[in-house]
Amino acid sequence: MKKLAIAAAILIMVCVGASSVAAMSHGDAKVRIFWTGSGLLGPFSILDVLPTYPKDQDRQVMMPVVMFIIDHPKGLVVFDTGNNVAISDGNCKSHWNSWICDALQPSQTREEVIDRQLEKVGYSVGDVKIVITSHSHLDHIGNIEMFPDAIHVIQKKELYQAWWPEKFQRGGAHVMADYDDARDFIYFELDGDYDLFGDGSVIVISTPGHTLGHQSVKVQLADTGTVLLTQDAVWVEENLEGYPAGLNYSILDYNKSIQRIKMLRDIENAQLWLGHSMKQHEEMAEKWYQ
């Protein structure tokens, strides 16, 4: 029995050691994220963004359109592709409906579009292996057609939502011209969470509510730690304080996703990188994190 106990102890030590080596190897691989964006939306009243926010605290706000470039040893990943290139440099009404241009007031230069953002950090669209799309709204899926050779990771429900949006969403939040030439792309259609590379470093997290199939991404970084790229599951800090965003497919699912994100934050000591936080964007954008 003593020999068995000793053997078991050795086996445990070997397994723990192997795990540590794997963790070190993962750290040495230097998975890293570049935080960038494709311009700004606004200004508009915070009450337009958060309808239940106290009226006596109304103020004008700007919102960045956030995108991420994830450099992983197994391939380059883009998380969201921002506003369509056509709306750059004041040409919004050439691609979006006039009323949505007037409502969102996008400001995007040609240099802020995802292809140029990739070039800025030494890559091209052809280097991108995987495009993860958080959801199919105009400021997140706008340049998907720039990546015909990538694998496109999206929740199956969201892909169907994109092809068949409800009437009230057509021509507004969904702009079919963003992706009408992308029907024959390669789609990896998910139904829930997914470990993208099988090593725990990049995990797609299902966070429905804002849209039918919204998804976020959790990334393990050697130096920075665990980060959760929420995109529109959490627009701004006030969403975490009980003020829901004003545009949601299901407020019930939205609140469940908010609670799940808070649990991930608290249990894993994760940083939340929010989808439209001007404060975070000003402090953290245009930098590599590893």
C-alpha positions in Angstrom: 0.0 0.0 0.0 2.9 2.3 0.8 4.4 1.7 -2.6 1.0 2.5 -4.2 0.8 5.7 -2.3 4.3 6.7 -3.2 3.6 5.9 -6.9 0.4 7.9 -6.8 2.2 10.9 -5.2 4.9 10.7 -7.9 2.2 10.6 -10.6 0.5 13.7 -9.2 3.9 15.5 -9.0 4.6 14.6 -12.6 1.1 15.8 -13.8 1.5 19.0 -11.8 4.9 19.5 -13.3 3.7 18.8 -16.8 0.9 21.4 -16.2 3.4 23.9 -15.0 5.6 23.3 -18.0 2.6 23.7 -20.3 1.7 26.9 -18.6 5.2 28.2 -18.9 5.3 27.2 -22.6 2.0 29.0 -23.1 3.5 32.0 -21.4 6.6 31.8 -23.5 4.4 31.7 -26.6 3.4 35.2 -25.8 -0.3 35.3 -26.8 -0.9 39.1 -27.1 -3.7 41.5 -27.9 -3.7 44.8 -29.8 -6.5 47.1 -28.7 -7.7 49.3 -31.5 -10.9 50.9 -33.0 -12.6 52.2 -36.1 -13.5 55.7 -35.0 -16.1 57.1 -32.7 -19.9 57.4 -32.4 -21.6 60.5 -31.0 -21.9 62.8 -29.3 -25.3 62.0 -27.9 -27.2 62.0 -24.6 -26.3 59.2 -22.2 -30.1 58.8 -21.8 -30.1 57.6 -25.5 -27.6 54.9 -24.5 -29.0 54.1 -21.0 -32.7 54.9 -20.9 -33.1 54.3 -17.2 -30.1 56.4 -16.2 -31.0 59.3 -13.8 -32.2 62.2 -15.8 -30.5 64.7 -13.5 -27.2 63.2 -14.5 -27.7 63.5 -18.2 -24.6 64.4 -20.3 -23.2 64.1 -23.8 -21.1 61.1 -24.4 -18.9 59.7 -27.2 -18.5 56.0 -27.8 -15.5 54.2 -29.5 -16.0 51.4 -31.9 -13.6 48.8 -30.4 -11.8 46.0 -32.3 -9.0 43.6 -31.2 -6.2 41.9 -33.0 -5.1 38.7 -31.2 -1.7 37.3 -32.0 -1.6 33.6 -31.1 1.1 31.1 -32.1 -1.5 29.0 -34.0 -2.8 32.0 -36.0 -3.7 35.6 -36.2 -7.3 36.5 -35.0 -9.4 39.6 -35.5 -12.2 40.2 -33.1 -14.8 42.4 -34.9 -14.2 44.4 -38.0 -15.8 47.8 -37.1 -17.7 50.2 -39.2 -17.7 49.6 -43.0 -14.9 51.3 -44.9 -17.5 53.1 -47.0 -18.5 55.4 -44.2 -15.0 56.8 -43.7 -14.1 60.5 -44.0 -17.6 61.8 -43.8 -19.2 59.5 -46.3 -21.7 57.8 -44.0 -24.8 58.3 -46.1 -23.2 56.5 -49.0 -23.6 53.2 -47.1 -25.8 53.6 -44.1 -29.4 55.0 -44.1 -29.5 58.8 -43.5 -31.4 58.5 -40.2 -28.8 56.1 -38.7 -26.0 58.4 -39.8 -27.7 61.3 -38.1 -28.4 59.2 -35.0 -25.0 57.7 -34.5 -22.8 60.4 -36.0 -19.9 58.2 -36.9 -16.4 59.7 -37.3 -14.0 57.3 -38.9 -10.9 58.0 -41.0 -9.7 55.6 -43.7 -6.7 54.9 -41.6 -8.9 53.6 -38.8 -10.4 50.8 -40.8 -9.3 47.3 -39.8 -7.1 46.6 -42.9 -5.0 49.7 -42.1 -5.0 48.9 -38.4 -3.5 45.5 -39.3 -0.9 47.2 -41.5 0.0 49.5 -38.7 1.2 46.6 -36.5 2.9 44.7 -39.3 0.1 42.5 -40.7 -2.2 42.3 -43.7 -5.8 41.0 -44.1 -4.3 38.0 -45.8 -2.4 37.1 -42.5 -5.6 36.7 -40.6 -6.6 33.1 -40.0 -9.7 33.6 -37.9 -12.3 36.4 -37.7 -14.5 36.3 -34.6 -17.7 38.4 -34.9 -19.3 39.4 -31.6 -22.6 40.1 -33.4 -24.0 41.2 -36.7 -24.7 44.9 -36.0 -23.3 47.5 -38.3 -20.4 48.7 -36.1 -19.1 45.2 -35.5 -19.4 43.2 -38.7 -18.9 46.1 -41.1 -15.7 44.9 -42.9 -16.2 41.1 -42.8 -16.0 41.0 -46.6 -12.3 42.1 -46.4 -11.5 38.5 -45.1 -12.7 36.0 -47.7 -10.0 33.5 -46.8 -10.4 33.5 -43.1 -12.5 31.1 -40.9 -15.4 33.1 -39.5 -16.4 32.2 -36.0 -20.0 33.2 -35.1 -22.9 31.8 -33.1 -25.2 29.9 -35.4 -28.2 31.9 -34.1 -26.4 35.1 -34.9 -25.6 34.1 -38.4 -29.3 33.4 -39.1 -30.2 36.7 -37.4 -27.9 38.5 -39.8 -29.4 36.9 -42.9 -33.0 37.3 -41.6 -33.2 40.3 -39.2 -36.6 41.4 -38.0 -38.2 44.2 -40.0 -37.6 46.7 -37.3 -33.8 46.0 -37.5 -33.4 46.1 -41.2 -31.7 49.2 -42.5 -30.8 50.2 -39.0 -28.7 48.1 -36.7 -28.3 45.5 -39.5 -26.9 46.7 -42.8 -27.1 43.8 -45.2 -24.6 45.5 -47.6 -21.9 44.8 -44.9 -22.1 41.1 -45.5 -24.3 40.3 -48.6 -21.2 39.2 -50.5 -20.0 37.0 -47.6 -22.6 34.2 -47.9 -20.1 31.7 -49.3 -17.4 32.3 -46.7 -16.3 29.5 -44.3 -18.3 29.9 -41.1 -17.6 28.0 -37.9 -21.1 28.1 -36.5 -21.1 27.8 -32.7 -23.8 26.9 -30.2 -22.4 28.2 -27.0 -18.8 28.5 -25.6 -15.8 27.3 -27.5 -12.0 26.9 -26.7 -10.7 28.3 -30.0 -7.2 26.8 -30.1 -7.8 24.0 -27.5 -5.3 25.4 -25.0 -7.5 27.6 -22.9 -5.9 30.8 -24.1 -8.7 32.1 -26.3 -12.3 31.1 -25.4 -15.4 32.3 -27.1 -18.1 33.0 -24.4 -21.8 33.0 -25.3 -23.3 36.3 -24.0 -26.7 36.6 -25.7 -29.2 39.4 -24.9 -28.0 42.4 -26.9 -28.6 40.2 -29.9 -29.9 36.7 -30.3 -26.4 35.2 -30.5 -24.0 37.8 -29.1 -20.6 36.4 -28.0 -17.6 37.7 -26.1 -14.0 36.4 -25.9 -11.9 35.5 -22.8 -8.2 35.6 -23.3 -5.4 34.3 -21.0 -2.3 36.6 -21.2 1.0 35.7 -19.5 1.6 39.1 -18.1 -1.7 40.9 -18.0 -3.7 37.9 -16.8 -7.3 37.0 -17.7 -9.2 39.5 -19.8 -12.8 39.4 -21.0 -13.5 41.3 -24.2 -17.2 42.0 -23.7 -18.1 44.0 -26.8 -21.8 44.8 -26.6 -22.6 42.4 -23.7 -21.3 45.4 -21.7 -21.1 48.7 -23.5 -20.0 51.0 -20.6 -19.3 50.9 -16.9 -22.8 52.0 -16.0 -24.2 48.7 -17.4 -22.5 46.9 -14.6 -24.2 49.2 -12.1 -27.7 48.2 -13.1 -28.4 50.5 -16.0 -29.0 48.3 -19.1 -28.1 49.4 -22.6 -31.0 50.7 -24.6 -30.9 48.2 -27.5 -31.5 44.6 -26.6 -33.0 41.6 -28.3 -33.9 40.1 -24.9 -33.5 42.1 -21.6 -33.8 38.8 -19.7 -30.9 37.2 -21.6 -29.0 40.5 -21.4 -29.2 40.5 -17.6 -28.2 36.9 -17.4 -25.1 37.6 -19.5 -24.2 40.6 -17.3 -24.4 38.3 -14.3 -22.3 35.7 -16.0 -19.6 38.3 -16.9 -19.5 39.6 -13.3 -19.0 36.0 -12.1 -16.2 35.4 -14.5 -14.7 38.7 -13.4 -14.9 37.9 -9.7 -14.0 34.2 -9.8 -11.1 34.4 -12.2 -10.0 37.9 -11.2 -10.5 38.9 -14.9 -10.3 42.4 -16.3 -13.4 43.5 -18.3 -12.5 45.4 -21.5 -15.8 47.0 -22.5 -17.2 47.4 -25.9 -17.9 51.2 -26.0 -16.2 52.7 -22.9 -14.6 56.0 -23.9 -12.7 56.1 -20.6 -11.1 52.7 -21.2 -10.4 53.4 -24.8 -8.6 56.6 -24.1 -6.4 54.9 -21.5 -5.8 51.5 -23.2 -6.2 51.7 -27.0 -3.4 51.5 -29.6 -1.3 49.2 -27.3 -0.2 45.6 -27.3 -1.0 43.5 -24.2 0.6 40.2 -23.4 
